[in-house]
Amino acid sequence: MVSINEELKATEAAGAVLSTNPNSDATIRVLRQAKYVAALAMTTLPSDKLLNDARHAVVIILSDLVKALETDPTPQQEKIDKAKGAIRNLVWDLKAKQEIATKTHAIDLRA
């Protein structure tokens, strides 16, 4: 099982690595981990449709990017940009989910 914090950390790491050296073996490992965590979260964490749609997009787009980078190590700028956008969307959604959970927990504690 994976937590939202772990998912956020893996997703942010994927975004960071794409901004530095998008075609190294280390980058591919980080992208695979983010893809795995997003896929696992879809099946193990209770979530709304929008969050799972963002996770699904990350899984599909990162799969495509990893395959492209393994096939041709030259920068795949269009695929990298698409991955950055999907990662950014998922990070926003995860942070929003965390914020809602934090506020709900604070309200529960006051009750």
trRosetta pair geometry for C-beta under 8 A, 3 or more apart (Angstrom, degrees):
i j d omega theta_ij theta_ji phi_ij phi_ji
1 40 7.8 169 -137 161 27 113
1 44 4.9 -171 -126 170 74 144
1 45 7.9 119 -164 -63 89 75
2 6 5.0 -123 -166 82 86 130
2 7 5.7 96 142 -56 121 92
2 37 5.5 156 -147 -153 161 83
2 40 5.0 92 -4 109 131 121
2 41 5.3 -78 79 -74 124 80
2 44 6.3 112 29 70 78 136
2 45 7.0 -70 76 -41 81 114
3 6 4.7 99 54 7 78 99
3 7 6.9 -140 97 -3 42 87
3 45 8.0 113 -135 -91 28 126
4 7 5.5 -54 -145 40 34 114
4 8 6.1 38 154 -23 67 105
4 41 7.6 94 -95 -137 55 130
4 45 6.9 115 -64 -140 80 156
4 94 5.8 167 -171 -159 97 96
4 97 6.0 -136 -141 103 148 123
4 98 5.9 -180 126 -75 136 90
4 101 7.6 154 36 4 159 156
5 8 5.7 -53 -146 35 28 111
5 9 6.4 31 154 -20 63 106
5 98 7.7 93 -75 -104 70 127
6 9 5.7 -53 -148 35 31 113
6 10 6.4 27 156 -15 65 107
6 37 6.5 -142 130 -149 94 131
7 10 5.9 -57 -148 39 30 108
7 11 6.1 26 156 -17 65 111
7 37 5.2 174 -114 150 67 114
7 38 6.7 106 -151 -85 105 55
7 41 4.9 42 -95 -69 141 148
7 45 7.8 -63 -31 -15 149 155
7 94 6.1 -156 103 -121 108 141
8 11 5.8 -58 -143 40 28 110
8 12 6.1 27 159 -17 65 109
8 91 6.7 94 -144 -131 80 70
8 94 4.6 178 -87 136 96 144
8 95 7.0 105 -126 -64 132 69
8 98 7.2 0 -55 -43 152 137
9 12 6.0 -56 -144 39 25 108
9 13 6.3 29 154 -22 61 107
10 13 5.6 -53 -149 34 30 114
10 14 6.6 33 152 -21 63 102
10 30 8.0 178 -161 -170 71 72
10 33 5.5 -130 -148 129 114 97
10 34 4.6 169 149 -102 94 64
10 37 4.2 96 67 28 164 159
10 38 7.7 -144 100 -37 125 76
11 14 5.7 -50 -153 31 33 112
11 15 6.7 33 150 -16 63 104
11 34 5.4 114 -94 -147 45 111
11 37 7.4 -124 -45 87 77 126
11 38 6.9 89 -81 -68 104 106
11 58 6.9 -48 -121 -140 106 158
11 87 5.7 168 -177 -153 88 85
11 90 5.3 -125 -150 106 148 121
11 91 5.5 -174 122 -74 124 81
11 94 6.7 149 42 -1 152 153
12 15 5.6 -53 -151 36 36 113
12 16 6.3 37 152 -20 67 106
12 91 6.0 95 -77 -111 78 124
13 16 5.7 -54 -146 37 32 112
13 17 6.2 28 157 -18 66 107
13 30 5.3 -128 135 -162 106 116
13 33 7.5 -18 86 85 133 124
13 34 6.6 -162 71 -68 91 111
14 17 6.0 -55 -143 37 28 107
14 18 6.5 29 157 -20 62 107
14 30 5.6 172 -93 140 61 96
14 31 5.4 98 -133 -103 105 56
14 33 7.6 -162 -66 72 101 84
14 34 3.6 -18 -47 -37 137 163
14 58 8.0 102 87 -163 160 116
14 62 6.9 -41 -161 -108 146 132
14 83 7.6 -107 153 162 112 113
14 87 5.5 -148 97 -117 109 137
15 18 6.0 -58 -152 33 29 110
15 19 6.8 26 152 -19 62 107
15 84 6.4 94 -134 -133 82 70
15 87 4.3 174 -75 135 97 141
15 88 6.8 109 -116 -65 135 65
15 91 6.7 -19 -28 -42 151 141
16 19 5.8 -62 -157 33 34 111
16 20 6.8 18 153 -13 67 110
17 20 5.9 -62 -148 38 37 105
17 21 7.2 -52 -174 56 72 66
17 22 7.3 118 135 -99 74 53
17 26 7.2 -142 -144 120 129 89
17 27 4.8 164 158 -123 119 78
17 30 4.5 117 -10 79 164 155
17 31 7.1 -126 84 -48 134 80
18 22 5.1 40 -143 -99 58 101
18 27 7.2 109 -79 -155 51 117
18 31 7.7 85 -64 -82 98 108
18 80 5.6 162 -165 -161 111 95
18 83 6.1 -167 -107 100 156 120
18 84 5.6 -157 111 -77 146 92
18 87 7.3 168 16 12 144 158
19 84 7.7 95 -64 -111 82 122
20 27 7.9 -161 74 -88 92 112
21 24 4.7 29 126 -12 119 120
21 26 7.6 50 82 64 119 107
21 27 5.9 -139 98 -50 77 128
22 27 5.6 148 -152 -171 28 161
22 69 7.2 -130 148 -104 81 132
22 75 6.0 77 72 -125 122 86
22 76 7.6 -128 133 41 130 76
22 80 5.2 -11 -146 -113 161 133
23 27 6.5 -32 -42 54 7 147
23 69 5.4 -162 -123 -146 76 106
23 73 4.8 117 174 -174 123 74
23 74 7.0 -62 -107 -176 168 5
23 75 5.9 -118 -28 -82 129 57
23 76 7.7 124 -81 2 111 83
24 27 4.6 105 55 1 76 102
24 28 7.2 -139 96 -4 45 84
25 28 5.6 -52 -152 34 36 113
25 29 6.6 40 150 -21 66 102
26 29 5.7 -52 -153 33 35 113
26 30 6.5 33 151 -17 66 104
27 30 5.8 -56 -150 37 33 109
27 31 6.2 31 153 -18 67 108
27 69 7.3 -110 99 -178 116 162
28 31 5.7 -54 -145 39 31 112
28 32 6.3 35 155 -21 64 105
28 66 5.6 105 -146 -137 87 90
28 69 5.8 -162 -87 101 105 134
28 70 6.7 93 -127 -67 145 89
29 32 5.8 -54 -148 35 29 112
29 33 6.5 30 153 -20 63 106
30 33 5.7 -54 -150 35 31 113
30 34 6.5 31 153 -18 65 105
31 34 5.8 -53 -147 36 32 110
31 35 6.3 34 153 -20 64 107
31 62 5.1 -176 -180 -162 96 108
31 65 6.4 -112 -167 94 150 117
31 66 5.3 -179 109 -75 130 103
31 69 7.9 108 37 27 159 149
31 83 7.6 -22 -132 -166 119 147
32 35 5.6 -56 -149 37 31 114
32 36 6.2 33 153 -21 66 107
32 62 7.7 172 -84 151 31 119
32 66 6.1 89 -70 -113 81 152
33 36 5.6 -53 -146 36 31 113
33 37 6.2 28 157 -17 66 107
34 37 5.9 -54 -144 38 29 109
34 38 6.3 29 156 -18 64 108
34 58 6.8 -97 142 167 102 123
34 62 6.2 -156 89 -115 104 164
34 87 7.4 -5 169 -113 150 109
35 38 6.0 -57 -148 37 27 109
35 39 6.3 25 155 -16 63 109
35 58 6.8 -163 -106 136 60 86
35 59 5.3 105 -156 -126 81 58
35 62 4.2 -151 -76 96 109 136
35 63 6.1 123 -143 -58 146 72
35 66 7.2 -68 -22 -20 152 140
36 39 5.9 -59 -149 38 28 109
36 40 6.2 27 155 -18 65 109
37 40 5.7 -54 -144 39 30 112
37 41 6.2 34 155 -23 64 106
38 41 5.7 -52 -146 34 29 113
38 42 6.8 37 153 -26 61 100
38 55 4.3 177 -174 -158 95 86
38 56 7.9 -165 150 -55 114 23
38 58 4.6 -134 -129 88 172 126
38 59 5.2 -152 99 -59 120 87
38 62 7.8 128 30 20 141 141
38 90 6.9 -39 -114 -149 125 156
39 42 5.8 -48 -156 24 33 115
39 43 7.1 12 154 -4 62 107
39 55 7.3 162 -72 161 31 107
39 59 5.0 98 -69 -109 91 132
40 43 6.2 -72 -157 44 34 99
40 44 5.8 -8 163 9 73 121
41 44 6.3 -74 -125 52 27 89
41 45 4.8 -13 -165 14 73 123
41 47 7.4 46 153 -23 94 144
41 55 5.8 -136 82 -126 111 147
42 45 7.6 -17 -66 43 10 87
42 47 7.6 -78 -122 41 46 133
42 52 5.3 97 -129 -139 90 93
42 55 4.9 -179 -66 112 100 142
42 56 6.6 86 -99 -65 146 77
42 59 7.6 -44 -17 -33 141 144
47 51 4.3 -101 176 79 126 130
47 52 5.3 145 95 -47 121 90
47 55 7.9 85 87 -9 163 136
47 97 7.4 -28 -128 -121 100 147
48 51 5.4 93 60 11 74 101
48 52 7.2 -148 98 0 37 93
49 52 5.8 -64 -148 44 33 107
49 53 6.0 38 154 -26 69 105
50 53 5.6 -51 -146 32 30 114
50 54 6.6 31 154 -18 63 102
50 93 6.6 -159 128 -131 97 130
51 54 5.7 -52 -152 34 34 110
51 55 6.5 34 149 -18 65 104
51 93 5.1 165 -110 160 74 129
51 94 7.4 105 -141 -75 109 58
51 97 6.2 50 -98 -63 141 138
52 55 5.3 -49 -145 37 38 114
52 56 6.1 43 153 -24 67 103
53 56 5.6 -51 -146 35 31 114
53 57 6.5 35 153 -21 63 102
54 57 5.7 -50 -150 32 32 113
54 58 6.7 33 151 -19 63 103
54 86 7.3 157 -165 -168 69 73
54 89 5.1 -148 -135 124 112 102
54 90 4.3 158 151 -92 112 72
54 93 4.7 166 23 13 167 157
55 58 5.7 -56 -154 35 33 112
55 59 6.4 34 151 -20 67 105
55 90 6.3 103 -79 -124 50 121
56 59 5.6 -52 -149 34 33 113
56 60 6.3 26 157 -13 67 107
57 60 6.0 -59 -146 41 29 106
57 61 5.8 17 162 -10 67 116
57 86 4.6 -152 130 -138 106 115
57 89 7.0 1 78 75 144 136
57 90 7.4 -162 68 -55 102 106
58 61 6.1 -61 -134 45 24 103
58 62 5.7 18 168 -13 64 115
58 83 7.9 77 -138 -150 64 71
58 86 4.9 166 -85 144 61 115
58 87 6.2 94 -117 -84 108 57
58 90 5.1 1 -49 -41 135 152
59 62 6.4 -60 -139 41 18 103
59 63 6.2 23 158 -23 58 110
60 63 5.8 -57 -151 32 26 113
60 64 6.5 23 154 -17 62 108
61 64 5.7 -54 -150 36 32 112
61 65 6.3 30 153 -17 66 107
61 79 7.6 168 -173 -165 83 77
61 82 5.5 -145 -150 129 125 102
61 83 5.1 172 140 -96 114 67
61 86 4.6 153 39 1 155 161
62 65 5.5 -53 -142 40 35 111
62 66 6.1 37 159 -21 68 104
62 83 5.9 95 -84 -131 64 114
62 86 7.6 -134 -37 89 82 138
63 66 6.1 -54 -146 36 26 109
63 67 6.4 25 155 -17 61 109
64 67 5.9 -58 -150 37 27 111
64 68 6.4 26 153 -18 63 109
64 79 6.2 -141 119 -143 101 120
65 68 5.6 -57 -147 37 32 111
65 69 6.2 27 157 -17 68 107
65 76 6.5 176 -141 84 75 137
65 79 4.6 160 -102 152 83 116
65 80 6.7 109 -135 -81 127 50
65 82 7.6 -170 -66 73 113 100
65 83 4.9 4 -47 -60 155 139
66 69 5.8 -56 -144 39 29 108
66 70 6.2 28 157 -18 64 109
67 70 5.9 -58 -147 38 28 110
67 71 6.3 23 156 -17 63 112
68 71 5.8 -62 -147 39 29 109
68 72 6.5 -40 177 46 66 91
68 76 4.6 68 131 -91 134 165
68 79 5.4 119 45 26 161 174
69 72 7.4 -85 -130 70 21 53
69 73 6.3 48 -172 -115 65 51
69 76 6.3 -112 -70 4 72 127
70 73 8.0 21 -122 -73 13 73
72 76 7.2 110 83 -68 102 105
75 80 6.8 -35 -172 -19 88 144
76 79 4.1 -9 134 40 115 118
76 80 5.8 138 86 -28 71 89
77 80 5.4 -55 -139 37 31 114
77 81 6.2 31 161 -20 66 105
78 81 5.9 -53 -149 35 28 110
78 82 6.5 28 152 -18 61 107
79 82 5.6 -53 -147 37 33 114
79 83 6.3 36 152 -20 65 105
80 83 5.7 -55 -149 37 30 112
80 84 6.3 34 152 -22 65 104
81 84 5.6 -49 -147 33 32 114
81 85 6.6 33 154 -19 63 104
82 85 5.8 -55 -154 34 31 112
82 86 6.5 27 152 -15 65 106
83 86 5.8 -56 -146 39 33 109
83 87 6.1 33 155 -19 67 108
84 87 5.7 -56 -144 39 29 112
84 88 6.2 33 155 -22 64 107
85 88 5.7 -52 -145 34 29 113
85 89 6.5 29 155 -18 63 105
86 89 5.8 -54 -150 35 31 112
86 90 6.5 27 154 -16 65 107
87 90 5.9 -58 -148 39 31 108
87 91 6.2 33 154 -21 66 106
88 91 5.8 -54 -147 35 29 112
88 92 6.5 31 155 -19 63 105
89 92 5.8 -55 -151 35 31 111
89 93 6.4 27 154 -16 65 108
90 93 5.6 -55 -146 40 33 111
90 94 6.1 33 156 -19 67 107
91 94 5.8 -55 -144 38 29 110
91 95 6.2 27 158 -17 64 108
92 95 6.0 -59 -148 38 27 108
92 96 6.3 28 154 -19 64 108
93 96 5.7 -54 -148 36 30 112
93 97 6.3 33 153 -20 64 106
94 97 5.5 -53 -149 35 32 113
94 98 6.4 35 152 -20 65 104
95 98 5.5 -50 -148 35 34 114
95 99 6.3 36 153 -21 65 104
96 99 5.7 -53 -148 35 32 112
96 100 6.4 32 154 -18 65 105
97 100 5.8 -53 -148 36 30 110
97 101 6.3 30 153 -18 64 108
98 101 5.7 -58 -147 38 30 111
98 102 6.2 31 154 -21 66 106
99 102 5.7 -52 -146 34 30 112
99 103 6.4 27 156 -15 64 106
100 103 5.9 -57 -147 39 30 107
100 104 6.1 29 155 -19 65 109
101 104 5.7 -55 -144 39 29 112
101 105 6.2 31 156 -21 64 107
102 105 5.8 -55 -148 36 28 111
102 106 6.4 28 153 -19 63 106
103 106 5.7 -53 -148 36 32 112
103 107 6.5 33 153 -19 64 104
104 107 5.7 -54 -150 36 32 111
104 108 6.4 34 151 -20 65 106
105 108 5.6 -53 -148 35 32 114
105 109 6.5 34 153 -22 65 104
106 109 5.7 -52 -149 33 32 113
106 110 6.7 28 153 -16 62 106
107 110 5.9 -59 -153 36 33 109
107 111 6.5 38 151 -29 66 106
108 111 5.7 -53 -150 25 33 116
